[in-house]
């Protein structure tokens, strides 16, 4: 079946958790997207590389997490490309692979608030529409100072969706693992098993 509308979710996924998956599924349904592609980053420019798990582990966890959902798939585009991971380059590559398809870049409000620091946002706005995932009750105000420099075209092509407020974060999960606390029900059981089997996020040298 031809893919007419494609959602793209980039991220460190360090690790992937139910917040990511809920955002993807709710967005897919709300905007009738044919497929969602998860794109684990290689080296995100806004994060300390010393705090990021090796890409082979992050990729494996994303593949485990999306298994069983026929609308979800995983791309190694950024990992294969190596170097810093810029969304505009990723979306440009996906556009060339899917000509004529409507592309939607899906991101959380916290990431969108940093948009004025992203590379070539004008070009990104030309390549795709944006879907910003917010918490229920949050009002997205273009006049906020943090949105200064966000291209007008991006606002014009933007959709916003509020999803149930799950207070789940990758950093909190990593902290709980380091403290030997449970992470059950915060992420898929297969991902939890992978973390424990490989002894990830325990502060060991092999984590990085």
C-alpha positions, 0 to 999 in steps of 0.5 A, spaced: 500 500 500 502 506 498 504 511 504 501 517 503 502 520 510 508 519 514 510 521 521 517 521 523 519 521 530 527 523 532 530 522 538 536 519 543 531 514 546 536 513 551 531 509 553 525 509 549 519 509 554 511 509 554 511 516 553 514 516 546 510 510 544 503 513 546 505 520 543 506 516 536 500 512 537 495 518 539 498 522 533 498 516 528 490 516 530 489 523 530 492 525 523 490 518 520 498 517 518 499 511 514 506 509 518 510 512 523 518 512 523 522 512 529 529 515 528 534 514 533 540 519 533 547 518 532 550 524 536 544 529 538 548 536 538 544 539 544 546 533 548 552 531 552 555 525 548 558 522 555 551 521 557 548 518 551 548 510 551 552 507 545 547 507 539 547 499 538 543 499 545 539 505 543 537 502 536 536 495 539 531 498 545 527 502 539 526 495 535 524 491 541 519 497 543 515 498 536 515 490 535 508 488 534 505 495 531 504 494 524 504 502 523 511 503 527 518 502 523 525 504 525 530 507 521 538 507 522 539 513 517 542 517 522 546 512 526 549 510 519 550 517 517 555 518 523 556 525 526 552 530 529 544 528 527 541 534 524 533 533 523 533 537 517 538 532 513 534 526 516 527 529 513 531 531 507 533 524 506 526 521 507 523 526 503 528 523 497 526 516 499 518 517 499 517 523 493 510 525 494 508 523 501 506 528 506 511 528 511 510 530 519 515 531 524 513 529 531 516 532 537 514 534 544 513 541 546 520 541 550 524 540 544 520 545 540 521 550 545 529 549 543 527 550 535 530 556 534 537 553 536 536 547 530 539 547 524 536 550 518 529 551 520 527 554 514 529 548 510 525 544 515 519 547 514 519 547 507 520 539 507 515 537 512 509 539 517 510 539 524 506 536 529 507 538 536 505 534 542 503 537 548 501 536 555 493 537 556 492 544 558 498 547 555 497 553 551 502 554 545 503 561 544 507 564 538 509 570 542 513 567 547 520 569 547 523 562 546 519 561 539 523 567 537 526 566 530 521 560 529 519 561 521 512 563 520 512 557 515 513 552 520 507 555 524 503 555 518 504 548 517 503 546 524 499 541 528 498 541 535 496 535 539 495 534 547 496 527 550 495 524 557 500 527 562 505 521 563 510 524 567 515 519 564 522 521 562 528 517 559 533 521 565 528 519 570 528 512 568 536 512 568 536 515 575 532 509 577 536 504 574 542 507 577 539 507 584 536 499 583 529 502 583 524 498 579 522 501 572 516 496 571 510 499 567 515 505 565 517 502 558 515 495 555 517 489 558 522 487 553 526 494 553 526 493 561 529 486 560 534 488 555 536 494 560 537 489 566 540 483 561 545 488 558 546 492 565 545 498 562 545 505 566 548 502 572 554 507 571 559 501 568 564 503 563 561 499 558 554 503 558 558 509 554 
